[in-house]
Amino acid sequence: MIEAKNVSKWFDGTRVLHDISATFETGKTNLIIGQSGSGKTVFMKCLIGLLTPEEGEIFYDGRPFKQMTDAQRRQLRTEIGMLFQGSALFDNLTVLGNVMFPLMMFSKMSKAEQKERAQFCINRVGLENADNKYPSEISGGMQKRVAIARAISLNPKYLFCDEPNSGLDPKTSILIDQLLSDITHEYKMTTVINTHDMNSVLGIGENIIFINKGHCDWIGNDHNIFRSRSKALNDFVFASKLFQEVKIFLERKYGAGEGGGEGRKP
């Protein structure tokens, strides 16, 4: 579990995060959503430790990040897996080489153990026959799965995903969402996903944190997001024509502004 307590962040005298508190639960897909410029990427960087908030604290299973020694922070980083927006694979390494890379850098495994572990992760994401291919020889969806295999190679406690469906077609996006959900539950990881993809929100949004203008505006899940009374969240959710049609349907069924269980204000 990761906890953010009263996190605030400034840049050049401008406050971009305002006293955010949220809990990211173990064994669940935790989504951070919000419009571009809302502060969700800055918030994720604070969670990972790439940025230090001026106020507040981040706790990893009760361990306060600010109070950790350098050695403790190095240990924590071995417990974190990261899936980057553009996959960030090494073009000159094969699929197997890419997945083995963090094992070579951060583990004490023998070469044979590294290869065995990397092969296991490759198989887990459904790329059994792609070991010797290079990133340029596989599709964008396959590259994303290689990046997931690499992210879980060190068996992390915490998995961070930055826009995992960026650039993917809808069908492939659903497959990536389901894979992230499956491995989260299977390995009991604390998975944090930064996204603006409403299909992901509705498909795997077990715990959703909505950031609006640097504030934590709403916390809920995929079951109650359509019943929210947050205007900013509703504007975000119903931005597309498809979801406008869903909104009309819900208003006809439940009545405008009605409905319980709509999540909560933090």
C-alpha positions, 0 to 999 in steps of 0.5 A, spaced: 500 500 500 502 507 498 499 512 502 499 520 500 498 524 506 497 532 505 502 532 499 503 539 496 508 541 490 510 548 488 514 550 481 517 557 481 512 560 486 506 556 483 502 551 487 501 545 482 499 540 488 494 542 493 494 538 500 492 531 496 491 525 500 490 518 497 491 511 498 493 506 493 491 499 495 495 493 494 492 488 489 488 493 486 489 497 480 489 504 482 488 509 477 490 517 477 485 520 472 485 528 470 485 533 464 492 535 461 495 540 466 491 537 472 497 535 476 496 528 475 503 527 472 506 531 477 503 527 483 505 520 480 512 523 480 512 525 487 509 518 489 515 515 485 520 519 488 522 523 482 520 529 485 520 531 492 513 535 495 514 541 499 509 539 504 506 532 506 509 525 505 509 519 501 508 512 505 510 505 502 507 500 506 508 505 512 515 507 511 516 514 510 520 516 504 522 523 506 525 519 512 529 514 508 536 513 508 540 513 501 541 506 502 533 505 504 531 509 498 536 504 493 532 498 496 525 501 495 527 502 488 528 495 487 521 494 489 518 498 484 517 497 477 515 502 471 512 502 465 513 508 461 509 511 456 513 510 450 515 503 452 522 505 452 525 499 450 533 499 447 533 498 440 539 494 440 537 489 444 532 483 443 526 482 447 530 477 451 535 482 452 530 488 454 527 484 459 534 481 462 536 488 463 534 490 470 536 483 472 543 484 470 543 491 473 540 490 480 539 483 481 545 478 484 542 472 479 547 468 475 546 469 468 542 462 467 537 465 473 537 471 469 535 468 463 530 463 466 526 469 470 526 473 463 523 467 459 518 466 465 516 474 464 516 474 457 511 467 457 507 471 462 505 476 457 504 472 452 510 473 447 513 466 448 516 466 441 519 473 440 525 472 445 530 473 439 526 479 435 528 486 436 523 492 438 523 494 431 520 487 428 514 487 433 508 491 433 506 497 438 502 492 442 507 487 443 512 492 445 508 494 450 507 487 453 515 487 453 515 493 457 510 490 462 515 483 462 521 488 464 517 492 469 515 485 473 522 482 472 524 484 479 518 481 482 516 488 484 511 490 490 509 497 486 508 498 479 507 504 476 504 505 469 504 512 465 499 512 460 500 505 458 495 505 452 498 511 449 498 510 441 495 503 441 488 501 438 482 500 442 482 492 442 490 492 444 488 497 449 483 492 452 488 487 452 494 491 455 489 493 461 487 486 462 494 484 462 495 489 468 489 487 472 491 480 471 498 481 474 496 486 479 491 481 482 496 475 481 502 478 484 498 482 489 502 488 487 500 495 488 499 498 481 498 505 480 496 507 473 496 514 470 491 515 464 486 519 461 483 513 457 476 512 459 475 505 457 481 503 462 477 507 467 471 503 466 474 496 465 479 496 470 478 502 475 478 499 482 480 505 485 480 511 482 483 518 484 481 524 480 485 530 480 482 537 478 487 543 478 492 540 483 486 538 487 484 531 489 477 532 487 474 525 487 475 518 489 471 512 487 471 506 483 468 504 476 462 502 479 460 509 481 463 514 477 457 515 473 453 517 479 458 522 481 456 529 483 463 533 481 462 537 475 469 537 474 469 529 473 462 529 469 465 534 464 471 529 464 468 523 463 462 525 458 467 529 454 466 524 448 460 523 444 459 516 446 459 518 453 455 524 452 450 518 450 451 514 456 450 521 460 443 522 457 441 514 458 443 515 465 439 521 466 433 518 463 433 512 467 435 515 474 433 522 473 438 528 473 443 529 479 440 523 482 443 516 485 447 514 491 454 511 492 457 516 488 464 515 491 466 521 495 470 527 496 477 526 499 
